[in-house]
């Protein structure tokens, strides 16, 4: 314990020095050096957080922020290598991540629909009703350029991802319900996501329903089926792959975000602050409305917390892949790139608060579920 404390203090010290150098570089307009100092600051904070029980969940988010800082200051390193464009890696990486999600599923997750129908129905319907409408409202109120506004709506129309399951586990919420809502909402995505995008986002960008449905099937459904098959045929027999998948998922999400940030850097400089505010409002509205949907329909407190996390946390990685498939990575892809880090910060903070404030009905509707071992957007 003392060794961990000393190690964290060392990295906090490095972070402090890096921040001072960043401020100095900014004042002296040495932005090239300043960018790398900002990256060092976030990486040092990420390592320091690993030694703290309640800050550990923010470590991955700090790494994401380091990647975003690198892409904003040095976009040229993250756009292409010679003739090869890094954006071509986004969809294959998402397919690998979805395969990893499939390996964590079992038929038991589908049987939960019968055991907990009310919570799952509220979560799925709330998810595909609340976030798309909130995204549509924000996109119109803030009056963003059409393609950036479409990106906000796109985030709202996507299903939830494994990040919500991780946060539900951290919050001592109903993990079985969380996994089930994520699974069902993901399987429904090929129909609901393009339908809602056409209805709500069609005025901003042209939406081809069948093309988007096929893109979602390729990116999400087929890899999940492959992962589920792997789960039953080979899981436990290839130990190195079981251990590697969480790391591959996290590295994949980090790489996707850095590519999108680099591609949309100029647009971010124009609308960045306002888009961050809009994204935070979108995320927090999902938590609030999701939670109170459960409360109004008489769900146990634990289920209400789970529904809040499910509704508020989207699969931003999928939204990024769809933005790429639409040929609008540098515009419609910006909101998903921001939403990922925002929801991880807010979600882990909310999960930590709920972890320390257990509900009175904590033993109601719970089930033993293997804790998720990867975080995705």
FENRABEL-V599993 format. One record per residue. N is the residue number from 1. RES is the residue in three letters. SS is DSSP state (2 for helix, 1 for strand, 0 for the rest). PSI is psi in radians with two decimals (NA if undefined). BURIAL is # if it has 16 or more other C-alpha atoms within 10 Angstrom, else .. Layout:
n res ss psi burial
N RES SS PSI BURIAL
N RES SS PSI BURIAL
This chain:
n res ss psi burial
1 UNK 0 -0.77 .
2 UNK 2 -0.69 .
3 UNK 2 -0.70 .
4 UNK 2 -0.69 .
5 UNK 2 -0.77 .
6 UNK 2 -0.72 .
7 UNK 2 -0.76 .
8 UNK 2 -0.64 #
9 UNK 2 -0.66 .
10 UNK 2 -0.80 .
11 UNK 2 -0.53 #
12 UNK 2 -0.66 #
13 UNK 2 -0.76 #
14 UNK 2 -0.71 #
15 UNK 2 -0.71 #
16 UNK 2 -0.77 #
17 UNK 2 -0.74 .
18 UNK 2 -0.68 #
19 UNK 2 -0.69 #
20 UNK 2 -0.75 #
21 UNK 2 -0.60 #
22 UNK 2 -0.78 #
23 UNK 2 -0.78 #
24 UNK 2 -0.76 .
25 UNK 2 -0.66 #
26 UNK 2 -0.74 .
27 UNK 2 -0.70 .
28 UNK 0 0.08 .
29 UNK 0 0.58 .
30 UNK 0 1.24 .
31 UNK 2 -0.47 #
32 UNK 2 -0.84 .
33 UNK 2 -0.71 .
34 UNK 2 -0.68 #
35 UNK 2 -0.78 #
36 UNK 2 -0.55 #
37 UNK 2 -0.61 #
38 UNK 2 -0.69 #
39 UNK 2 -0.78 #
40 UNK 2 -0.68 #
41 UNK 2 -0.89 #
42 UNK 2 -0.66 #
43 UNK 2 -0.72 #
44 UNK 2 -0.72 #
45 UNK 2 -0.70 #
46 UNK 2 -0.77 #
47 UNK 2 -0.72 #
48 UNK 2 -0.68 #
49 UNK 2 -0.44 #
50 UNK 0 -0.33 #
51 UNK 0 -0.06 #
52 UNK 0 2.29 .
53 UNK 0 -0.81 .
54 UNK 0 -0.21 #
55 UNK 0 -0.19 .
56 UNK 2 -0.65 #
57 UNK 2 -0.33 #
58 UNK 2 -0.09 #
59 UNK 2 -0.80 #
60 UNK 2 -0.66 #
61 UNK 2 -0.67 #
62 UNK 2 -0.63 #
63 UNK 2 -0.71 #
64 UNK 2 -0.77 #
65 UNK 2 -0.61 #
66 UNK 2 -0.74 #
67 UNK 2 -0.72 #
68 UNK 2 -0.73 #
69 UNK 2 -0.75 #
70 UNK 2 -0.73 #
71 UNK 2 -0.60 #
72 UNK 2 -0.67 #
73 UNK 2 -0.52 #
74 UNK 0 1.04 #
75 UNK 2 -0.45 #
76 UNK 2 -0.44 .
77 UNK 2 -0.22 .
78 UNK 2 0.36 #
79 UNK 0 -0.71 #
80 UNK 1 2.84 .
81 UNK 1 1.79 .
82 UNK 0 -2.17 .
83 UNK 0 -0.17 .
84 UNK 1 2.13 .
85 UNK 1 2.23 .
86 UNK 2 -0.41 #
87 UNK 2 -0.39 #
88 UNK 2 -0.21 .
89 UNK 2 -0.22 .
90 UNK 2 -0.90 #
91 UNK 2 -0.77 #
92 UNK 2 -0.68 .
93 UNK 2 -0.73 #
94 UNK 2 -0.65 #
95 UNK 2 -0.66 #
96 UNK 2 -0.75 #
97 UNK 2 -0.74 #
98 UNK 2 -0.58 #
99 UNK 2 -0.75 #
100 UNK 2 -0.68 #
101 UNK 2 -0.73 #
102 UNK 2 -0.63 #
103 UNK 2 -0.34 #
104 UNK 0 -0.11 #
105 UNK 0 2.85 #
106 UNK 0 2.92 .
107 UNK 2 -0.36 .
108 UNK 2 -0.59 .
109 UNK 2 -0.57 #
110 UNK 2 -0.52 .
111 UNK 2 -0.35 .
112 UNK 2 -0.35 #
113 UNK 2 -0.64 #
114 UNK 2 -0.64 .
115 UNK 2 -0.59 .
116 UNK 0 0.96 #
117 UNK 2 -0.68 .
118 UNK 2 -0.87 .
119 UNK 2 -0.70 #
120 UNK 2 -0.74 #
121 UNK 2 -0.78 .
122 UNK 2 -0.76 #
123 UNK 2 -0.82 #
124 UNK 2 -0.82 #
125 UNK 2 -0.71 .
126 UNK 2 -0.65 #
127 UNK 2 -0.81 #
128 UNK 2 0.03 #
129 UNK 2 -0.84 .
130 UNK 2 -0.98 #
131 UNK 2 -0.70 #
132 UNK 2 -0.75 #
133 UNK 2 -0.67 #
134 UNK 2 -0.76 #
135 UNK 2 -0.74 #
136 UNK 2 -0.75 #
137 UNK 2 -0.82 #
138 UNK 2 -0.75 #
139 UNK 2 -0.64 #
140 UNK 2 -0.68 .
141 UNK 2 -0.73 .
142 UNK 2 -0.25 .
143 UNK 0 0.87 .
144 UNK 0 2.81 #
145 UNK 0 2.62 .
146 UNK 2 -0.83 #
147 UNK 2 -0.57 #
148 UNK 2 -0.71 #
149 UNK 2 -0.71 #
150 UNK 2 -0.60 #
151 UNK 2 -0.65 #
152 UNK 2 -0.80 #
153 UNK 2 -0.66 #
154 UNK 2 -0.75 #
155 UNK 2 -0.80 #
156 UNK 2 -0.46 #
157 UNK 2 -0.10 #
158 UNK 0 2.74 #
159 UNK 0 3.04 #
160 UNK 0 2.92 #
161 UNK 0 -3.00 #
162 UNK 2 -0.36 #
163 UNK 2 -0.66 #
164 UNK 2 -0.59 #
165 UNK 2 -0.71 #
166 UNK 2 -0.78 #
167 UNK 2 -0.63 #
168 UNK 2 -0.69 #
169 UNK 2 -0.79 #
170 UNK 2 -0.57 #
171 UNK 0 -0.02 #
172 UNK 0 0.61 #
173 UNK 0 -2.89 #
174 UNK 0 1.62 #
175 UNK 2 -0.66 #
176 UNK 2 -0.72 #
177 UNK 2 -0.73 #
178 UNK 2 -0.84 #
179 UNK 2 -0.70 #
180 UNK 2 -0.75 #
181 UNK 2 -0.76 #
182 UNK 2 -0.79 #
183 UNK 2 -0.87 #
184 UNK 2 -0.77 #
185 UNK 2 -0.60 #
186 UNK 2 -0.75 #
187 UNK 2 -0.45 #
188 UNK 2 -0.19 #
189 UNK 2 -0.68 #
190 UNK 2 -0.40 #
191 UNK 2 -0.91 #
192 UNK 2 -0.68 #
193 UNK 2 -0.91 #
194 UNK 2 -0.58 #
195 UNK 2 -0.84 #
196 UNK 2 -0.64 #
197 UNK 2 -0.66 #
198 UNK 2 -0.69 #
199 UNK 2 -0.74 .
200 UNK 2 -0.53 #
201 UNK 2 -0.01 #
202 UNK 0 -0.41 .
203 UNK 0 -0.28 .
204 UNK 0 -0.74 #
205 UNK 0 2.75 #
206 UNK 0 2.27 .
207 UNK 0 2.14 #
208 UNK 0 1.81 .
209 UNK 2 -0.91 #
210 UNK 2 -0.62 .
211 UNK 2 -0.75 .
212 UNK 2 -0.68 #
213 UNK 2 -0.72 #
214 UNK 2 -0.67 .
215 UNK 2 -0.76 #
216 UNK 2 -0.69 #
217 UNK 2 -0.76 #
218 UNK 2 -0.74 #
219 UNK 2 -0.61 #
220 UNK 2 -1.03 #
221 UNK 2 -0.88 #
222 UNK 2 -0.77 #
223 UNK 2 -0.61 #
224 UNK 2 -0.73 #
225 UNK 2 -0.73 #
226 UNK 2 -0.72 .
227 UNK 2 -0.70 #
228 UNK 2 -0.68 #
229 UNK 2 -0.76 #
230 UNK 2 -0.72 #
231 UNK 2 -0.75 #
232 UNK 2 -0.43 .
233 UNK 2 -0.66 .
234 UNK 0 -0.16 .
235 UNK 0 2.31 #
236 UNK 0 -0.31 .
237 UNK 0 -0.30 .
238 UNK 0 1.34 .
239 UNK 2 -0.65 .
240 UNK 2 -0.60 .
241 UNK 2 -0.69 .
242 UNK 2 -0.72 #
243 UNK 2 -0.53 .
244 UNK 2 -0.51 .
245 UNK 2 -0.77 #
246 UNK 2 -0.72 #
247 UNK 2 -0.69 .
248 UNK 2 -0.72 #
249 UNK 2 -0.83 #
250 UNK 2 -0.74 #
251 UNK 2 -0.66 #
252 UNK 2 -0.79 #
253 UNK 2 -0.75 #
254 UNK 2 -0.75 #
255 UNK 2 -0.69 #
256 UNK 2 -0.79 #
257 UNK 2 -0.71 #
258 UNK 2 -0.63 #
259 UNK 2 -0.79 #
260 UNK 2 -0.74 #
261 UNK 2 -0.77 #
262 UNK 2 -0.71 #
263 UNK 2 -0.62 #
264 UNK 0 0.33 #
265 UNK 2 -0.80 #
266 UNK 2 -0.70 .
267 UNK 2 -0.62 .
268 UNK 2 -0.65 #
269 UNK 2 -0.47 .
270 UNK 2 -0.74 .
271 UNK 2 0.21 .
272 UNK 2 -0.96 #
273 UNK 2 -0.78 .
274 UNK 2 -0.65 .
275 UNK 2 -0.62 #
276 UNK 2 -0.78 #
277 UNK 2 -0.79 .
278 UNK 2 -0.70 #
279 UNK 2 -0.73 #
280 UNK 2 -0.77 #
281 UNK 2 -0.74 .
282 UNK 2 -0.83 #
283 UNK 2 -0.85 #
284 UNK 2 -0.63 #
285 UNK 2 -0.64 #
286 UNK 2 -0.79 #
287 UNK 2 -0.87 #
288 UNK 2 -0.90 #
289 UNK 2 -0.59 #
290 UNK 2 -0.79 #
291 UNK 2 -0.82 #
292 UNK 2 -0.36 #
293 UNK 2 -0.77 #
294 UNK 2 -0.73 #
295 UNK 2 -0.77 #
296 UNK 2 -0.49 .
297 UNK 0 0.36 .
298 UNK 0 0.62 .
299 UNK 0 2.67 #
300 UNK 0 2.68 #
301 UNK 2 -0.70 #
302 UNK 2 -0.69 #
303 UNK 2 -0.63 #
304 UNK 2 -0.74 #
305 UNK 2 -0.69 #
306 UNK 2 -0.79 #
307 UNK 2 -0.67 #
308 UNK 2 -0.81 #
309 UNK 2 -0.67 #
310 UNK 2 -0.77 #
311 UNK 2 -0.67 #
312 UNK 2 -0.31 #
313 UNK 0 2.06 #
314 UNK 0 2.88 #
315 UNK 0 1.40 #
316 UNK 2 -0.48 #
317 UNK 2 -0.76 #
318 UNK 2 -0.74 #
319 UNK 2 -0.67 #
320 UNK 2 -0.77 #
321 UNK 2 -0.67 #
322 UNK 2 -0.64 #
323 UNK 2 -0.69 #
324 UNK 2 -0.78 #
325 UNK 2 -0.50 #
326 UNK 0 -0.13 #
327 UNK 0 0.45 .
328 UNK 0 0.72 #
329 UNK 0 -0.71 #
330 UNK 0 -0.06 #
331 UNK 0 -1.20 #
332 UNK 2 -0.35 #
333 UNK 2 -0.13 #
334 UNK 2 -0.78 #
335 UNK 2 -0.79 #
336 UNK 2 -0.65 #
337 UNK 2 -0.60 #
338 UNK 2 -0.66 #
339 UNK 2 -0.65 #
340 UNK 2 -1.04 #
341 UNK 2 -0.67 #
342 UNK 2 -0.82 #
343 UNK 2 -0.51 #
344 UNK 2 -0.66 #
345 UNK 2 -0.88 #
346 UNK 2 -0.72 #
347 UNK 2 -0.76 #
348 UNK 2 -0.58 #
349 UNK 2 -0.78 #
350 UNK 2 -0.71 #
351 UNK 2 -0.70 #
352 UNK 2 -0.70 #
353 UNK 2 -0.84 .
354 UNK 2 -0.54 #
355 UNK 2 -0.63 #
356 UNK 0 0.02 .
357 UNK 0 1.31 .
358 UNK 0 2.48 .
359 UNK 0 2.75 #
360 UNK 0 -0.52 .
361 UNK 0 0.65 .
362 UNK 0 -0.35 .
363 UNK 0 0.06 .
364 UNK 0 2.36 .
365 UNK 0 0.63 #
366 UNK 0 2.81 #
367 UNK 0 2.58 .
368 UNK 0 2.12 .
369 UNK 0 2.41 .
370 UNK 0 2.18 .
371 UNK 0 2.43 .
372 UNK 0 2.54 #
373 UNK 0 0.35 #
374 UNK 0 2.67 #
375 UNK 0 2.15 #
376 UNK 0 2.96 #
377 UNK 0 NA #
